[in-house]
Amino acid sequence: MDWFRSLWKIRFYALFAVLVYGSFVWAGLSGQRLLGDDNEASPNLNGTGRAHGSGGRALYFHK
Amino acid sequence: MSQPAQFAPAAVKCPHCAHEVRYYDALHSAFFGCPECQVFFEYPETGAPKQLRRFKETPRHTRPLALGSTGQFEGETYRVTGYQWRCEAKSPNYRWEEFQLRHETTGANRQLAVFQGHWLLIEPTDEQYRPTPGGHVETMEATYQLYNRYSPRVLYAEGEFDWNILADESLTISEYISPPLMLVRERQNKNNNHWFRARHLEPREVAEAFGVTMSRLPYRNGVGAAQPAPGHANWPQLATFSLLMALAVVLTHVYLMMWGNETVFNREFVTAPPMAAAPDSLGQPALTSGAERPVLVSPSFTVPGTGALTVKLWASLNNNWVELPYALVNEQTGQQFAATGNLEYYSGVEDGESWHEGNQDAEALLSQVPAGPYHLNFYPVADPGKSEAIQFRATVQARATAGSNAVLALVLLLLYPGFIYARRAFHESSRWENSDFSPYS
């Protein structure tokens, strides 16, 4: 208990740390990636985000 | 708070210049420093006063505390009754000042020492400590490390003293530190040790105790012997708590990895260049122009819950490359997620040594993919000069965990403690620069 009381001295850091940990757990459980995204398409609900035709690809080119 | 210097109740005449040296402790004081002629003399209870030394140097700087002024420490009132300017015998440039303090009612003595603006409040103790051969003193509260050892020289003295301060020049003084505390041993010979306890004081505390302005105190330079490192009061809690939170992040990440990463799709594909219907002019089957290969569509699979997906690709390549753009298509809503896997692998032998470069696998993490039925569309691109079929495997794992989330959380958690740790390390390193017993050398 004394140790927990002593955390009052670092209450601002402790609050910040708890917020960081909470955000980390929330992101992990909800499948959020906090830094960047590998998804190259703009998400949409009607399937028109990319210009893929049946004949092949239109957006990608190699080096 | 402090009071201005009062007129001392008693006085003795300097045997050299006959200046009247006033003093406060008529019962114990027997040694005096004359401010007029810089003579240090003894005034015994019986017999004539005896001149002991005439100092050659006089401090030219402004004295921060006046003789006779009073200040309060821990609610007790002390009066400045003596002043000394000292140096180390072997290092005359190491100079400090000592103010003799006398308790107003009990007559108990303390000292205030200041070196390069760093203050120590020193009081005698009856405790006897036993240093180890390695230069440590263990007590119930702390471990003290040997910091300095020297013999003092008195450059100048003024006011009253109840002992012959010149006799201190035959002492060997050892200082042991455990910031903000210090133990000081005065040794005459092996069987005659006197110990003192000292405590670091911030200049602000001295200014408040004696009611003087900060500008009157000497400028602080470098790191004091017993000056606590930055964050001294909070560091144990900060270090422990931040490490516990970092451990919680690591354990949570491991748990999420074990709980998630459920494989929902795993299948091999083969991509081959489309063959033209008619042979070319040489009668050989012709390849379609360009590097694009036919689209491959995977069977349907189900993503069990909304979350991140990991799409892993592996291709059987040897001195070849393939680019695999793909789209993850929700069969109910049409929502698409897209990414590209760039795979290449080259190897060989050169000058008798084998080499390889590139990767046969790639991985992408797609965030917030809703639950539902999905399929993958692949749009392979390969070297147009190579007609071989390329086999590749696609694996999809649901409830994936982003390692970058854990890295970001760890960086955020450890940034401030890391900064404080670095400051403390620099502080400690600077502190020991003035010591002959530095653990850093």
HADDOCK unambig.tbl for C-alpha pairs under 7 A between the chains (distance, minus, plus):
assign (segid A and resid 7 and name CA) (segid B and resid 237 and name CA) 6.34 0.50 0.50
assign (segid A and resid 9 and name CA) (segid B and resid 234 and name CA) 6.35 0.50 0.50
assign (segid A and resid 10 and name CA) (segid B and resid 234 and name CA) 6.74 0.50 0.50
assign (segid A and resid 10 and name CA) (segid B and resid 238 and name CA) 6.61 0.50 0.50
assign (segid A and resid 17 and name CA) (segid B and resid 413 and name CA) 5.93 0.50 0.50
assign (segid A and resid 20 and name CA) (segid B and resid 409 and name CA) 6.19 0.50 0.50
assign (segid A and resid 21 and name CA) (segid B and resid 249 and name CA) 6.77 0.50 0.50
assign (segid A and resid 21 and name CA) (segid B and resid 409 and name CA) 6.84 0.50 0.50
assign (segid A and resid 24 and name CA) (segid B and resid 405 and name CA) 6.44 0.50 0.50
assign (segid A and resid 24 and name CA) (segid B and resid 406 and name CA) 6.98 0.50 0.50
assign (segid A and resid 24 and name CA) (segid B and resid 409 and name CA) 6.41 0.50 0.50
assign (segid A and resid 28 and name CA) (segid B and resid 401 and name CA) 6.17 0.50 0.50
assign (segid A and resid 30 and name CA) (segid B and resid 307 and name CA) 5.36 0.50 0.50
assign (segid A and resid 31 and name CA) (segid B and resid 307 and name CA) 3.82 0.50 0.50
assign (segid A and resid 31 and name CA) (segid B and resid 308 and name CA) 4.22 0.50 0.50
assign (segid A and resid 31 and name CA) (segid B and resid 367 and name CA) 5.65 0.50 0.50
assign (segid A and resid 31 and name CA) (segid B and resid 368 and name CA) 5.19 0.50 0.50
assign (segid A and resid 31 and name CA) (segid B and resid 399 and name CA) 6.73 0.50 0.50
assign (segid A and resid 32 and name CA) (segid B and resid 308 and name CA) 6.68 0.50 0.50
assign (segid A and resid 32 and name CA) (segid B and resid 367 and name CA) 5.39 0.50 0.50
assign (segid A and resid 32 and name CA) (segid B and resid 368 and name CA) 5.91 0.50 0.50
assign (segid A and resid 33 and name CA) (segid B and resid 367 and name CA) 5.91 0.50 0.50
assign (segid A and resid 33 and name CA) (segid B and resid 402 and name CA) 6.05 0.50 0.50
assign (segid A and resid 33 and name CA) (segid B and resid 405 and name CA) 6.40 0.50 0.50
assign (segid A and resid 34 and name CA) (segid B and resid 405 and name CA) 5.80 0.50 0.50
assign (segid A and resid 35 and name CA) (segid B and resid 404 and name CA) 6.62 0.50 0.50
assign (segid A and resid 35 and name CA) (segid B and resid 405 and name CA) 6.97 0.50 0.50
assign (segid A and resid 37 and name CA) (segid B and resid 366 and name CA) 6.75 0.50 0.50
assign (segid A and resid 37 and name CA) (segid B and resid 367 and name CA) 6.96 0.50 0.50
assign (segid A and resid 38 and name CA) (segid B and resid 339 and name CA) 6.23 0.50 0.50
assign (segid A and resid 38 and name CA) (segid B and resid 364 and name CA) 5.85 0.50 0.50
assign (segid A and resid 38 and name CA) (segid B and resid 365 and name CA) 5.80 0.50 0.50
assign (segid A and resid 38 and name CA) (segid B and resid 366 and name CA) 5.91 0.50 0.50
assign (segid A and resid 39 and name CA) (segid B and resid 337 and name CA) 5.84 0.50 0.50
assign (segid A and resid 39 and name CA) (segid B and resid 338 and name CA) 5.28 0.50 0.50
assign (segid A and resid 39 and name CA) (segid B and resid 339 and name CA) 5.47 0.50 0.50
assign (segid A and resid 39 and name CA) (segid B and resid 366 and name CA) 5.62 0.50 0.50
assign (segid A and resid 40 and name CA) (segid B and resid 338 and name CA) 5.05 0.50 0.50
assign (segid A and resid 40 and name CA) (segid B and resid 339 and name CA) 5.38 0.50 0.50
assign (segid A and resid 41 and name CA) (segid B and resid 336 and name CA) 6.96 0.50 0.50
assign (segid A and resid 41 and name CA) (segid B and resid 337 and name CA) 5.58 0.50 0.50
assign (segid A and resid 41 and name CA) (segid B and resid 338 and name CA) 5.17 0.50 0.50
assign (segid A and resid 43 and name CA) (segid B and resid 335 and name CA) 6.44 0.50 0.50
assign (segid A and resid 43 and name CA) (segid B and resid 336 and name CA) 6.26 0.50 0.50
assign (segid A and resid 43 and name CA) (segid B and resid 337 and name CA) 6.64 0.50 0.50
assign (segid A and resid 44 and name CA) (segid B and resid 335 and name CA) 5.42 0.50 0.50
assign (segid A and resid 45 and name CA) (segid B and resid 333 and name CA) 5.77 0.50 0.50
assign (segid A and resid 45 and name CA) (segid B and resid 334 and name CA) 6.03 0.50 0.50
assign (segid A and resid 45 and name CA) (segid B and resid 335 and name CA) 4.72 0.50 0.50
assign (segid A and resid 46 and name CA) (segid B and resid 333 and name CA) 6.42 0.50 0.50
assign (segid A and resid 46 and name CA) (segid B and resid 334 and name CA) 5.34 0.50 0.50
assign (segid A and resid 46 and name CA) (segid B and resid 335 and name CA) 6.08 0.50 0.50
assign (segid A and resid 47 and name CA) (segid B and resid 334 and name CA) 4.20 0.50 0.50
assign (segid A and resid 47 and name CA) (segid B and resid 335 and name CA) 4.84 0.50 0.50
assign (segid A and resid 47 and name CA) (segid B and resid 336 and name CA) 6.00 0.50 0.50
assign (segid A and resid 49 and name CA) (segid B and resid 336 and name CA) 6.84 0.50 0.50
assign (segid A and resid 56 and name CA) (segid B and resid 294 and name CA) 6.46 0.50 0.50
assign (segid A and resid 56 and name CA) (segid B and resid 295 and name CA) 5.85 0.50 0.50
assign (segid A and resid 56 and name CA) (segid B and resid 379 and name CA) 6.20 0.50 0.50
assign (segid A and resid 57 and name CA) (segid B and resid 379 and name CA) 5.71 0.50 0.50
